[in-house]
Amino acid sequence: MLKHPDIPELYAMLSEKWREAMSKLFAESSINGMVLKNRFVRASIWEGLATTEGEVTPELVKMLTTLAKGGVGLIISSYSYVSLEGQGAPWQLGIYRDELIPKLQEMTSAVHENGCKIIMQLAHAGQFAEERITGRPALAVSASDDFTERYVKIITREDVQRIVSSYSQAAKRAQDAGFDGIEIHSAQDCILSQFLSPAFNARHDEYGGSIDNRTRIHLMIYRSIRKLVGEAYPIVIKINCGDFIEDGITIDDSLYIAKMFSDTGFDAIEMTGGIIRTGKLSLGRADISSADKESYLKDYAFRYKKEISTPLILAGGLRSFQVAEKIISDGIADYISMSRPFIREPDLINRWERGDLRKAECKLDNLCFNPGFAGKGIYCVSREKEENKTAGH
Ligand SMILES: Cc1cc2nc3c(=O)[nH]c(=O)nc-3n(C[C@H](O)[C@H](O)[C@H](O)COP(=O)(O)O)c2cc1C
């Protein structure tokens, strides 16, 4: 539209608005020294492209290179398990031993050569780890009736020390591999979210009960990582604004936690919500049919911004440039993270920057994950179908 104006005044007015929006979304900013060229972040998403040992493959490097070329400012790597018992899905990325570093270095170099930053998401699946993949019993924060069908190990104080150490060692490896920072995954279904949530944490020791106890392991992990990586290395944390399940974290708990993390020294908070395996507020949410349904956690983000002084990254359901622009200019969040739109259109941000402001073409059908579970890595199945139809196959 802007490239072929019929009416010069309208063109001038629109391009003025467009420039204004561009200047906000494409202004340089930084998170603890990590300079970002725009406000768009690729949210962590399992690509199903690592080896069975969690090592980076050429296909994964290729996918992230294409993404980096497409204009996004920051990539958050997919879930990377910090210890062998923490793997939660097949072909997941690992960061549990030094031998994984050289291939990770190839990946970070490829991203940097294409003008983009990358941080590594550190995670552990806790009770949701897959024993048939890990060959070890899953670790649970506390006992539950759900465990009648399988053996899980309840986490001891010694296990807590071991988990803390696996996070800090993993963070150091990520730094050595050239990542610009790390993100501690404490949202959705992972072990740190299980510590936070009364729905999973019924412990009676210093790691259960009050919020201060349920966040104790987070602060231990933060401090042990900070000691190893230094003050000038970005440490981001991803948390739920709510679990949206019975006995789960509420928004008020979450605000208290976010403020505590912000005051502790985390360099940014990424906000999401829901526990994937309950199906509630599914992360593969399909109903984003209009602009008001986009970015479905923005009201919670608005409350977060009033409480925290650290930058806020808002995840979930963004599809339109105009909604992104409003979120940033209204001060609801500082960055916007998206995951599924980039599977179909890795160059979405360049497209928007060129002035083609049509919303993301992602159909939200979640078909992209089927090839992932078949061992081929995620890709946009709808787009492939459309291209085949056009080609007459
Ligand atoms: C199959 C699947 C895998 C995901 N893997 C991760 C992950 O490894 N780490 C993470 O923090 N979030 C993960 N997410 C959540 C995404 O980061 C994101 O918050 C969610 O897809 C909503 O954003 P979107 O509407 O832009 O896709 C995953 C989501 C889906 C559907």
The ligand as a MOL file (V3000), in Angstrom:
LIG
                    3D

  0  0  0     0  0            999 V3000
M  V30 BEGIN CTAB
M  V30 COUNTS 31 33 0 0 0
M  V30 BEGIN ATOM
M  V30 1 C 5.3580 -27.3330 20.6840 0
M  V30 2 C 5.8490 -26.1390 21.4400 0
M  V30 3 C 7.1290 -26.1480 21.9430 0
M  V30 4 C 7.5670 -25.0910 22.7220 0
M  V30 5 N 8.8140 -25.1380 23.2370 0
M  V30 6 C 9.1830 -24.1760 24.1170 0
M  V30 7 C 10.4360 -24.2470 24.7580 0
M  V30 8 O 11.2570 -25.1190 24.5010 0
M  V30 9 N 10.7270 -23.2940 25.6660 0
M  V30 10 C 9.8440 -22.2860 25.9570 0
M  V30 11 O 10.1280 -21.4580 26.8080 0
M  V30 12 N 8.6800 -22.1700 25.3290 0
M  V30 13 C 8.3150 -23.0950 24.4170 0
M  V30 14 N 7.1280 -22.9690 23.7770 0
M  V30 15 C 6.3020 -21.7510 23.9810 0
M  V30 16 C 6.6540 -20.6460 22.9920 0
M  V30 17 O 7.8660 -20.0190 23.3730 0
M  V30 18 C 5.5950 -19.5320 22.9240 0
M  V30 19 O 5.4980 -18.9390 24.1990 0
M  V30 20 C 4.2200 -20.0320 22.4680 0
M  V30 21 O 4.3370 -20.8130 21.2950 0
M  V30 22 C 3.2630 -18.8660 22.1830 0
M  V30 23 O 3.8260 -17.9470 21.2760 0
M  V30 24 P 3.3740 -17.8350 19.7410 0
M  V30 25 O 1.8900 -17.5510 19.7440 0
M  V30 26 O 4.1750 -16.6880 19.1920 0
M  V30 27 O 3.6690 -19.1330 19.0620 0
M  V30 28 C 6.6930 -23.9900 22.9670 0
M  V30 29 C 5.4340 -23.9640 22.3900 0
M  V30 30 C 4.9940 -25.0020 21.6350 0
M  V30 31 C 3.6170 -24.9360 21.0270 0
M  V30 END ATOM
M  V30 BEGIN BOND
M  V30 1 1 1 2
M  V30 2 1 2 3
M  V30 3 2 2 30
M  V30 4 2 3 4
M  V30 5 1 4 5
M  V30 6 1 4 28
M  V30 7 2 5 6
M  V30 8 1 6 7
M  V30 9 1 6 13
M  V30 10 2 7 8
M  V30 11 1 7 9
M  V30 12 1 9 10
M  V30 13 2 10 11
M  V30 14 1 10 12
M  V30 15 2 12 13
M  V30 16 1 13 14
M  V30 17 1 14 15
M  V30 18 1 14 28
M  V30 19 1 15 16
M  V30 20 1 16 17
M  V30 21 1 16 18
M  V30 22 1 18 19
M  V30 23 1 18 20
M  V30 24 1 20 21
M  V30 25 1 20 22
M  V30 26 1 22 23
M  V30 27 1 23 24
M  V30 28 2 24 25
M  V30 29 1 24 26
M  V30 30 1 24 27
M  V30 31 2 28 29
M  V30 32 1 29 30
M  V30 33 1 30 31
M  V30 END BOND
M  V30 END CTAB
M  END
